[in-house]
């Protein structure tokens, strides 16, 4: 059997290739406990059931038999199996392969399924965590190469794994109770920035308390868009705009402790200014590069250029004086 090497020098994965076709009793098959897919779209299942009713199951499931108890486990085809159960089909076609190792099992699941339809992020993260434990590596590039996930997805999964289990459970709850993984991804960036710039705030309130408060704000609609966390991150850097650091800290403490204070309430003044500030930085950088490459000797009539630069200087002088007066 040909071996597929991983990035871990001390191990290799042997993908199961030999198989035999059989008709198995539907009730003797169980779902794979390592399948990162937690949720199955009802609309898709309905269409698949209609197809199976008309023409049967055309593609056999991929299954292995567990040595410890003889149980048949699905590697590929859980949706077909679920539909067969709903339709009360007694038997279902399956290709049976040798039992893979736990790692090979999980990597096969990633390889088979993720190329077809992306899984929800938190279930993917939970299965990735198992691979991380087995391989004893958190290296993003290695994990990406092994699972077929992009490095960006791997990084996002690792961020979700940094949250306690109670928050992870919120992301895999039923639809009416579930909180999107994107909320925690954006909040993670805010918390990281807060911990770096104002560790005393984290220490004073407590990280879990801050998370709980932000989750409650999201549930009650005070936080209406997870993207607004990015404005909050900008606000933490408002010292660049001469906003006193103590004012920033006081505002953030008030925001995290007061139920009805939204992100927009504290960023509506600084966010536009910060955007203009960043735009001005880009303009200044571009202008500086242009002036650096300016070859005066090549210009026959220098007066128009001089007039432009003088006008720019006058405008800049006026703006500087106005800003200084406003300190």
NORJOJO-V821884 format. One line per field, one symbol per residue. phi: phi as a letter, one per 30 degrees, with the letter a starting at -180 (. if undefined). A space follows every 50 residues. Layout:
# NORJOJO-V821884
phi=???
This chain:
# NORJOJO-V821884
phi=.dccdcdddcabccddcdbbdbccdedccbdddcdddccbdddddddddd ddddbiddcddcbbcdddbiddcdcbjddddddddddiddbbdacccddd deddedddddddcdddadddddeddddddddedddhbcddddddddcidd dddeddddddddddeddddddbddedcdcddedddddedddddddddbed deddcjdddddeddddddddidccbdddedddddddcdddcideeddddd ddddddccdcdcddeccdcdedddddddddddddddddddddcdcdddcd cdeeddddddddddddddddddddddd
